[in-house]
């Protein structure tokens, strides 16, 4: 299979996005770009940029997670869309993949999610899906930004309909109908009649959008479900729980002698696994098992899996031993999807738990990932904990450094040489990745190698250089 192939290079031109990051628009709720006037303009720009294929006013569905700022942002978006002549259906609390799914199934022209995913409650964001249920490309984001940031651009575009006018097109769909369609679709992703009766499963729903949908889904298959962190209060989303903090889930799995546990993040597009011993298994483990399963069924096209630059070297080596190639894309599930579609690949994902099964969906879906993994274990009889105990991930250290500016790392007179020196020290057995966060003002340092001590020391040295050169004052 050879070494992991790099992703195709992307040329985005000289323009730099000012509103959109790696995963939509994100920031502190109530502050630019999530202040009410800007969000209204985003709604108007979306209605102008994503018209109906039939020439009718665009139909847009909005879902949100459980943050206290969600209803106000949802209302501002809806106002902007209506001012521009569009129609809006409000889905209430829905997971990000649920919105992507119903956008496609119900024929909406766009789907919006008010969520900051795994971030704390003070943050929020806006994710945008096209009518096909895919995250919009960079060029569309740039076009929307230009409309939002140009004071005059949207004035002539705003065409509110006459008071009392009946909207054209299909009838409005409410939260219960939308959630029902999504759950029914999820049930259809595994073979009819499949049963999880006798399976004890613990779900950590992160006090987020999966708090109702998650337990309902797995109970429909007969699983004995224990659900934790399912009481959102607007501020406890992701707080010490969910995919980023699976420690309580691991303890609950052990205490209840459950078969396994599934941890979701606030908008449930991620899924992190906990095996029966309490061992936490990230997305790399899921990718390997899914790849081997699809390959055995003859459904892994080109015998290639798309990971990211963060995927651990153990995954690359283990796939190679199976005759499967790992293609590395930039961080971000939208970029994983681009690589999958460009190469005709059916499986891809990230360590963080975003897994895309392209035969079934166009975005990472934590509930579907958990369901498909359980079905795989049911069909194959694999002892998940026993298998996981044989895996030896390479030591990998991740460090976040708050920064005040974002110069190119390679060209920086101090940071560039420091990165190259650490790469020289680690040699062919290690990797160094330094990048900027797409959602926060931070530099992210990843160092991987054969020795934990060596990677920790390399990461610490790089952290010191970056803090000194461009670090943000405390």
N, C-alpha and C positions, 0 to 999 in steps of 0.2 A: 504494500500500500504506500510505502514511502513516508516522508515526513509530512506533517500537517501543512496543507496548502494555505497560503495567505489569501485574504479576501481581495477581490478586485478593487483597484484604487478608484476612489470617487473624486470627481472634480466638481466642486460646488461654486467655483468662481470666486471673485474677490469679495462678494457680498457676505456679510456676517449677520446671522439672524439675531434680532434683538428681543423678540418675545418668546419664540419657540426654542426649547432645548432638546435633549435627547428624546423626551417623551411628552410632547405637548408644551403648553404654557404652564409655568409653575412659579410660585412665589408665596410671600406672606399674605394671608387673607386680609383684604382691606387696603393693601398697599399696591402701587403700580407693579405689575400690570393687572392686578386683581382688585383694583378699586372699581366702584360701580360704573363711572363714566367709561372707563376703558373696556370693561366687560360688555357693556351695552354695544360699544363699537365693534367688539369682536363678534357679537351676535349678528350685527348688521353685515359685517364683512363676510361672515360665513354664508349668510343667506344670498349675498351677491355672488360669491365665488363658487358655490356649489348648487347651481340651479337644477331644476327637475329635468330629467331626460325627455319628458313629454312636453316641455315648454310651460307647464303649470307652475304655480308658486312652489318653491321647494318645501318638502315635508322633512322635518328634522325631529329626532327623538333625543331627549336628554335624560340621562340617569346620573345618580350621584352616590357617593359613599356617605358615611355617617358623621362627618365633621359638622360642627355647629355652624360653620360659615357656608355650608353647602346650599341651603335653601335660598339665601340671598344671592349667591352667584348664579344659581339656576334661574331665579327670577329675572336677573339682569340680562342674562343670555336670551331668555325667552322674549323679553321686551324688545331687544335689538333685532331678533329674527322677525318678529311681527311687524316692527316698524319698517323693515325692508320688504314686507309683503309675504313673508314665509309663514308656514304652519308649524306648530310645535305640539308634540305629545310629550307629557311629563311622565317618566317611568318611576319617579321616586327613587328609593334606595335600590340600586341594581349594581351588580359587579361590572367591571370594565368589559370582560368578555361577553357578558350578557347583552350589553348594549351593542357590541360588534355583531353579535349573533342576530338580534332582532332587527337591527338596521338592514341586514341582508334579507332575512326571512320575510319581513313585513314591507319591503320595498321602499324604505325611507331613502331620501337623497343624501342624508348624512346622519351620523350619530355622535353625540357629545357626551362626555363623561366628566363630571365635576369631581375631581379627586386628585390628591397628591400621593396616591399609591402607598408606599411604605413610610412616608414622612410623618412627622408628628402633627397633631391636630391644628397647630397654628398655621401651617402651610396648607395651600390648596392648589388646584390647577384645573386645566381644561385640556382634555384629550379629544382628538377629532378623528372620526372614522369616515371613510368614503362609503358610497352606496354598496360597495362589495364587502364591507366589513374590514377593510384594511386601513391602517394608519396612513394619513395623507403624506405624499412625498415632500421633500424639501422645497421643491419649486412652488408647490401650492401653499406651503407655509409662508414662503417669502411673499407671494402675491397677497395673502391675507394680511401679513404684517404691513405691507405698503399701504393697504387700504386703511388699516387701523391707525397708523401713525401719520397719515396725511390728513390734515385738518379739514380739507375741502372734499376729499375724494368720495366720501360716502353721502354727502348732502344730496346730490341729485339722484342717488340710488334709492333713497328711502321712499317707499311707496306704500304707506299703510292703507289697507283696504277700507272701504266705507263702513261706518258703524252699522252693526247688525247684519252684515253680509254673511251669507252661508258659505263656509269654506268648500272649495271644490275637492274632488278626489275621495279616497277611502275614508270611512269614519275614523274618528279618533280612537286610539287604544290607551287604556289606563294601566296603572301599575300591575294590577292582578293579572290582566290579560298578557302583558308583556313578560312578566315573570313566569307565567304558566307556559307560554310558548318556548321560553328558554329551557325550562326544566324538561319539557317533553322532548326537545331536541337533544339535550344531554342524554336522556334515557336511550335514545336511538343510536348513540355512538358505540354501544357494545351490543352483542348479539341478543336477539329477543329471547326472553326466558332465563337469561343469566341471573343467578341468585347469589347473594352474599349472606344468606342465612347461616348463622353460626359464627360469623366473623364479628369480633369485638374491635371496634375502631374508635379512636379518640380524634376529634377535630378541634383545632385551635383556630377560631375565626377572627381573631385580632380585633374584636369589637368593631368589625367593619361590615362591608357590604355583603359578606357571605353568612352573616349571623343567622339568618333565617333560611336562605337557599341551601347552604351546605348540609345542615342536618336533615332537611327535607329530602334532598337528593339521595343520600345514602340509606335513609330509612325506607325509601321506595324500593330499594333492592333487598330489603330484609336484614340489613346489617344492624347489629346492636351498637348504637351510636352514643358516645358520651361527648357532649359539646362543651367546650370551655371558652371563655372570653366571647360571650354572645349577648352581652348587655351593654350596648353602646349608649353613651350619655353625651355624645358630641365632642368630648375631650379625651376619651380613653382609647381611641383608635390607635393601634400599633404600640400602645404604651406598655413596654415590658412584655410583649406577647407577640404571637403570630410568627411569620416566617423569619423575621429578623431576630426574634428572641424565643427560640423553641425549648428553652430549658424547662419551663413548667410543663409543657406538653410531654417532654421526655419522662419527667417524673410521674405524670399521670398515666402514661402508657405502662410504665413498670408497675405502678401501684395497682392498676386494674388488670394486669396481665393481658393487655390487649394485643391483637395481632400486629398492629402498627398504628402510627399517628400521622395525621396530615396537618401541616401548618400553612395557613394562607396569610397574605398581607392584606392591607386595608381595602383594596379594591379587587382582591382575589384573582389577579392574573398570574400570581406566583404560587407554587406549591413546594414546600420542603418536607421531606419524609423523615419520620422517626421509626426505627425498627423496634422489634419486641424487646430488645435489651436497652433501649433508650439512646442508641447511637443515631446521631443526626446525619442524614444523607442528603447532599445538595443536588442540584440539577444535573451534575455530571453523572451521578449514579443512575438517575432516571434515563438520561440520554443513552447510556451504554445498554441498559436492559431493553429499552425500546428498540434500539438499533439492532440488537441481536435477534429480538423477536420478529421484527419486520424482515430482516434478512433471511431468517429461517423460512418465512412464508413467501419469499421471493418478491417482496413488496418494497424493498429498500433500493430505490432507483439509483443507478450508478454506484451503488455500494458506498455512498457518501453521506456523512452527517455534518451539518453546519453547527459549529460551536462558536465561541468568541475568543478573542485574545486572552481572556481570563480563564478559559478552560484549563484544568490542571493537566500536567504532562502524563499523569497516570491514565487519563481517559484516552489521550492520543495513542499511547503505547498499547493499551488494552484493545482498542479498536483495530489497530494495526495488526495485532495478533489474530484477529478474526478476519483479516483481509478487507477491512473497512477503512476508508480514508476520512480524516477529520479536516474540514475546511474551516478556517478561523475568520470570523467577521468582526468588525468593530463592535464595541459594547452597545447594546440597545436592541430590543427585539425587532424593531422595524428594520434594522440593518441585517439581522439574521434572516428575516423574511425576504428582503431584497435578494440576498445571496441564494436562498432556496429557490425563489421563483426564477432567477436568472439562470440557474444551473439545472433546473428540473428536479430538485431534491425534495424529499417528503418529510424529513425530520431535522429539527434544529432546536437550539435553545441555549440558555445561559446557566451558569452556576447558580445564580440567584433563584432559580426555579421557574423562570419563564420557559416553557417548553411548547414548541409549535408542531402539531401533527397536521401537516398541510393537506392530507387527504380528508381531514375533517373540519379544520378551522383555519383562519388566517391570522390568528393572534394567540398569544399565550393564554391559557385558561387553567387556573389552578384547580377548579372543581373537576374539569375533564381530565387533567393530568392524574389527579388522585384516583378517579374512577377507572381510567385505563390501566393504571398500575395495579390496582386491586384485581381487575379482570385478568391481567397478565399472570399474576400470582395464582389466581384461581385456576386458570387454564393449565399452567405449567407445573404447579405444585412446588415452585421454587421456595426454598427456605431463605427468605430475604436476609435475616440476621446472620445466618451461617455464611451466605455468599459475601455479604458486606464485610465480614470479619477478615476475609482474604485480601481485601483491597488495601493498598498502601499508597495513599496520595503523597505526592511530593510536598515537602514543607513549603508553605506559601504564606507570605505576610502581606497584609493590606494596611496601609496607613493613609489617613486623610489629613490634608494640610489646608486650613483656611488661607485664601490668597486675596490680595487687594487688586491684582491685575493678572492678565492671562497672555503673556508673551509666548511665542513658539518655544517649546523646550529645547529642541535640537539646536536652534540658532542662538540661544541665550549664552553669553560668554562664560557663565559659571555653571549653569544647570546642565547644558549640553555635555561639556567635558566630564562632569561628575557622573552622568548616566553612562557614558561610554566607558569610564573607568570601572564602574561596578560590573558592567557587562564583561569586561576583560577579566576581572577577578573571578567571576562565576564560571566563565568558559561555556563550552557547549552544553554542559549539564544544567545550566540555569537560564532564567529569563528575567528581564527587567521591563516593566511597562509603567510609564508615567504619562498620565493623561489628565485632562480637566473634566470635572463632573459636568454632565449636561443639564443638571437640575439644581446645582448648588455652587456657590463661589468657593470651590475647593479643588486642590490638586489631589489626585488619587495615585498612590504609589503601590505597585504590586511587584514583589520580588519572590522568585521561586527557584529552588535549587535542591541539592541533595542533602544539605546540612541546615538544620533549623538555626543553629548559631550563626552560620554564614549569612543566611537571608535576613535574619533580624539585624545583624550589624550593617549590612548593605542598606536596608530600608532606613535605619536610624541615620546613617550618614547622608542619604539623599534627603531625608526629612529636614535635617539641619541646614543643608545648603538651600533648599527651597524656602524654608522659613526665613532665613537670613536675606535671601534675594528678593522674594516677592510676597512674603508672609503678611497676613493681615494682623494689625496690632490688636491685642486683646482688649 
